[in-house]
């Protein structure tokens, strides 16, 4: 039986047991939101500030169950934050197809299924906000991160169309692309192995070290949480937001301005290729 509506805005955020998701959920819960985070194994997570429900974005039955649970408890879902994601690195030639498909299941089809299951609730309310956490990597094909770039780029472009389709129902959608933040994403990534004797062995090995260093020295994820709050409080959110170091945000603008080959040279120099 559905309970009465909460006086607080109700937020559902995927992938909230660690990293950026946990930071956003913790921060919003302190700003007078009713926050429900999701995790594949909530019983194994230590969470104090918000509720954690079981959900695996690659399994639609768990999505349906989690959305129903939150709706029955609160009578509404005001904000969906599609944050759950997985990293993947490796030479595209040597990345197993099964791992490529897994990355798309989590980073692309997962968010789409979350949206599909939350939209009927928001449509009945004639209001709602959907925030997709993408990546600055989604704006460019990064060497040895090409599959990850592709998953995030696909979500960015799909959301551009989606937000126009749902505008008629009073529902808003936006994308937030973070750069490198100090989280545990590197340890959770799928890394194609640096194979002895591979044509990519030396270059990929060096690039992998560089990518991990970028994450380790990344910004505090609370900056991302603060940006999310600003977006929630914005009357008409923009199509895209970028959050990260100045150089990372500028790199997106440069890609639009510079000739393709010049931009490619800059990327190769950055990754020491």
N, C-alpha and C positions, 0 to 999 in steps of 0.2 A: 504494500500500500504506500503510495506516494505521500510523503510528509509535507507540511507547509513550507513555503519558500523561506530560505534563509535571508536574513536582513543584510548579510554580507554578500559581496560578489563571489561566486563560486568558480574556482579555477581548477581545471584538470590538466595536469602536465605529465607527459610521458618521459620515462627515463630519469626519474627524480631521486634515485637512490645514491647517486654520486655525481661528481663533476659539475658542469654548468647547470644541469637540471636541478640538482640538490640545492645549489646556491640560489637559483631563481625561486624555488619552492619555499625555502627558508626565509628569504627576504620578503616575499609577498605575504607570507603568513604573519610577519611582523608588521605589515602595513594594513592590517584589518581586512584581509581576504580570507575566505574559507578555502583552503588549498587541499586538493587531493593529488598526490603524486602516484606514479605507477612504477612497478618493478616486476621483473619476472619472478623474483623470489623475495617478497616483502618480509617474510619471517626471518630472513638472514640479514636484514638491514637495521641499523640503529638510527631511528628517526624520532625526534622529539617534538618538532614544531608543527608538523602537519600529518595528515592521514596518508597511509600508503596502501594502495590496492593492487591486487595481482593482475598483471597484464603483460602479454608478449605481443608486440606490434606485428609479428609475423603470423600470428594465429588469430583469425577473425573472431572465433568463438570467445576468446578471452577479452577481445575489444568490446564485443556486445555485452558481455557479463559485467565488465568494469563500468561502462557507460550507464548501464541499467542500475548498478549499485549506487553510483553517485546520484543519479536522477531520483531514485527512490528515497534516498536520505535527505536530499536538499530541495527537490522539486524543480530544479533548474540547473543549467550549466551555462555560465556567462562567458567564460573564456576557455578555449582549448589552446594549449601550447604544445605543438608537435616538436619535442626536443630529442626523443630517443634516436640514437644513430650509432653507426659503427664505422670505424676507420678501416681502410684497406690500402696497402701499399704493394708495390712490386712492378717489375717490367710487365707490361700488358701481355706480351707474348708468352710469359712464363706463369701468369696468374691463372690458376685452375678455374674453369668455367663455373664449377659449383660454388666457388667463393665469390665470383662476380655476381652470380644470381642471389646469393645470400645478402650481399651488400645492397642490391636493389630492393630485395624484399624488406629489409629494415629501413633503409633511408628514403625509399620512394613509395613502394606499395603500402608500407606500414602507415605513414602519414595520410595517404589517400583513404585508407580504410578507416582511420580514426575520424577523418572529416566526414566521411559518408555516414558513420554511425552517430555522430554528434549533430549533424545538420537537421534531422527531424525535430530534435529537442529545441534547437535554436530557432527553427522556423515556426514552431508553435508559440515561442516567446516573442517572435518578430524582432529578435535582437540577438546579438552575439558577436564575439571577436575570436578569430582564429589566427594564431601567430605560428608561422613555420620557421623553425631554426634551421637555417641552411648553412652556408659557409662562403667565405670570400674565395675559397678554392673552387666554388661552383661557377665563378665568372671567367675561369681560364683553365685550359688543359695543362695541369702541372705534371712534369716528368716524374714517373714512378708513383704518381697519385692519380693517374688518369681516370681510373674507375671511380674513385671517390669523387673527383671533380664532376664526373658524368652524373652520378646519383643526385648530387646537390643541385646541379644545373637543371636537371630534369624537373626537380621539385619547384625550383624558382620559376621556370617557364610555365609549368602547369598551373601554378598558383596565380600567375598573371591572368590567365584565362578564367580560372575558377572564381576569382573575386568579382569579375564582371557578371558572371552567371548568378551569383548569390546576392548581389547588391539589392535586387528587387525584393528580397525577403527581410531587409534591414540588418543583414549579417555582413560584417566586415572581415577582411582577410589581409594579412601582410606577411612579408618575409623579413627575417632578421639574419644577416650573414655575419657571424663572428670570424675574427682572425684567430691567431694563436692565443690560447688561454692556458694557464697552468692547471691542467687537470690530468686525470689518469687515462686519457684517451689513447696515448701511445701504447700503454701496456695492454689495452683491450683490443687493439687493432689486429686485423689479420695481416701478417707480414708474409708475403711470398718469400721463401727461404733464399738467402744469398748462396747460390749453388756453386760449389767448387768446379771450376772449369767452364762455367757459363760465360757467354759472350758479354753478359752484363755484370759479372761478379764484382769487379773493382768499383765501377762507377755507381752501381746501385748500392753497394755496401757503404760507400762514402755519403751518398745522398740520404740514405736511411739514418745515418748518424746525425746529419745536419737537420733533418726533419724533427727528430726526437729532441735535439737541442732547442729548436724553436719553441716546442711545446713546453719544455722544462723552464724556459725563461719567459714564458708567456705572461700575459696580464692576469690580474686577480679576477676570477669569474664573477665577483660581486658587481663589477662594472657592467657586465652583461645583464645582471638582475636589475640594476638601476635603469638601464636603457629600456628594458621590458616594461617597467612601471611607467616610464614616460610615455611609451606607446599606448599602454592601456588608458592613460589619462588624456590621450589626444582624441579630439572629436572626430577627425577624419584622418586615420593613419595613411602614410604614404604606401606606395607599392613595395618599395625596398628600403631597408635600413642596413647599414654596415657598421659593425662595432669592432674596434681593434686598434692596433698601432697605426699612426698616421701614414707610414710608408705602405702598409697593407691596403689601406683605404684608397690611397693615391694610385696604387697599382691598377685598381679597377678603372679609374678615370683614364689612366695612360693607355690602357688597352683599347679604349674607345677612340683615342686621339691619334695614336702612333700607327705607322704602317705595320702590318702584321710581322714582317720579317725583322724589323727593328725591335719590336716587343719580344719576339722569340729570342733574339740575341740577348736581351736584357735578362730574361728568365734563365737562359742557359748560363749566363755569367753568374747570376745569383746562386744557382745550384752547382756552380763549378763544373759544368759539363763541357 
